[in-house]
Structures are given as structure tokens and as C-alpha cells.
């Protein structure tokens, strides 16, 4: 029988467990305030990185793509710090986690699901509001009751609703993917001093 069939940790599981429990990143997540700062920085880097391709497309310039490349390294470092802070709670397979960690992961995922639902609800309400402004028939958003023409006279400057669809979907995907990591980073508790010394 293989390790997968018996439920025993594989070599990959042992390597990932060792990686997620390394101590080098501890100074960056040792306190709740530092973890909140890392989550905030990760959120900001994610928003900026997610917006860069759309800014490049909208402006016809390439510099936002270079900004995205510049943001990639600090984003990866912040992701590593958050994974270290949570001891790989979301990255490790269930067979490597103990009962307390599995319960914690379930709690984090449930809370992240609820928050993502609220974000999607806000996006849906925004879409309804944009529909009320006009534009879901393919015309500019300025054609609705609050705007008066296809030349950009409306409140959103004649932006077509279809051009907002891809950024909205990309933003929803980004939130869905990263919300559990942000929630886990905010909810993780400080380790007792005796565990750190052991």
C-alpha cells in the first residue's frame, strides 16, 4: 500500500511540513499587530497587482505590467510570511494536520466563505446599480436614466458594461482565492512561549 492509501504522510508532506514550520519569518509575524500589517500589505499588493493588467489595457501603455513584475517579489514574500504565521494551515494536506488544526482550517474556510459571499453580494449590487445606469444592453453606461449619451456624458464617462466584466470577474476570483489566507493570517493566535522554546 502507498502512503496515500494508508493516510500516512508522504515525503512531499514531510517536506512541506518542515518548510511551513521554519523559523526565519517569525519576526515578521510574532505579534498580532505585525500579522495585521502583513495581511494589509498583502491585500494592497494583491489589489495593485490585480489592477495592473487592466490599467495597461485601458491606457495602452506597458508600464503597469512592469509595476506588476515589481510587485511580484514582495507579494510572494508576504504570502510566505502569512503561510509561516499559519504554519501552513491552508497549504498542508489534511493527513499532516492534527485534529485542532483541521478544526481551525474549517473555521477559517467558513469565515472566508462568508466574507467572500459579502464581497460577491456587493459586486452584484454594483452590477445592478450599473444596470440602472444603463449599459447592460451593450451601450455606454452613460445611456441610462442618469446619463444622456454615448459620448461619455454620463456619470461613468461612457464606459461600456462589457469592459467592466473581465476586471470584475478577475477581482472576484482573486478575492475567492486569497480570502482564506487573509482570514487565517488575521485569526491565528500567538504561540505560547513554551511551544516556541520546544
Residue pairs with C-beta under 8 A, 6 or more apart in sequence:
3 9
3 10
3 13
4 10
7 95
8 95
9 17
9 93
9 95
9 96
13 92
13 93
13 95
13 96
16 88
16 91
16 92
16 93
16 96
17 88
17 92
17 96
19 88
20 83
20 84
20 87
20 88
20 91
20 92
21 87
21 88
22 84
24 84
25 80
25 81
25 84
25 85
26 84
28 34
28 38
28 81
28 84
28 85
29 35
29 38
29 81
29 82
29 84
29 85
29 185
29 188
30 190
31 190
32 190
35 82
35 85
35 185
35 186
35 188
36 186
38 78
38 81
38 82
38 85
38 185
39 82
39 182
39 185
39 186
41 74
41 78
42 75
42 78
42 79
42 82
42 178
42 181
42 182
42 185
43 178
43 182
45 71
45 74
45 75
45 78
46 75
46 174
46 178
48 67
48 71
49 68
49 71
49 72
49 75
50 170
50 171
50 174
51 64
51 167
52 64
52 65
52 67
52 68
52 71
53 64
53 65
53 68
54 166
54 167
54 170
55 64
56 62
56 63
56 64
56 65
79 181
82 181
82 182
82 184
82 185
83 90
83 91
83 181
85 184
85 185
85 188
86 181
86 184
86 185
86 188
87 101
89 97
89 101
89 104
89 105
89 108
89 184
89 188
90 105
90 108
90 180
90 181
90 184
94 102
94 105
97 105
105 184
107 187
108 180
108 183
108 184
108 187
109 180
111 183
111 187
112 179
112 180
112 182
112 183
112 184
115 179
115 183
116 175
116 176
116 179
119 172
119 175
119 179
120 172
123 168
123 171
123 172
126 168
127 168
130 136
130 141
130 156
130 161
130 164
131 144
131 161
132 144
132 145
132 146
133 141
133 142
133 144
133 145
133 146
133 147
133 154
133 155
133 156
134 140
134 141
134 142
134 143
134 144
134 145
134 146
134 147
134 154
135 141
135 142
135 143
135 144
135 156
135 159
135 160
135 161
136 161
138 160
138 161
138 162
139 150
139 160
140 147
140 149
140 150
140 152
140 154
140 156
140 158
140 159
140 160
141 147
141 154
141 155
141 156
141 157
141 158
141 159
141 160
141 161
142 148
142 149
142 150
142 151
142 152
142 153
142 154
142 155
142 156
142 157
142 158
142 159
143 149
143 150
143 154
144 154
146 154
146 155
147 153
147 154
147 155
147 156
147 158
148 154
149 158
150 158
151 158
152 158
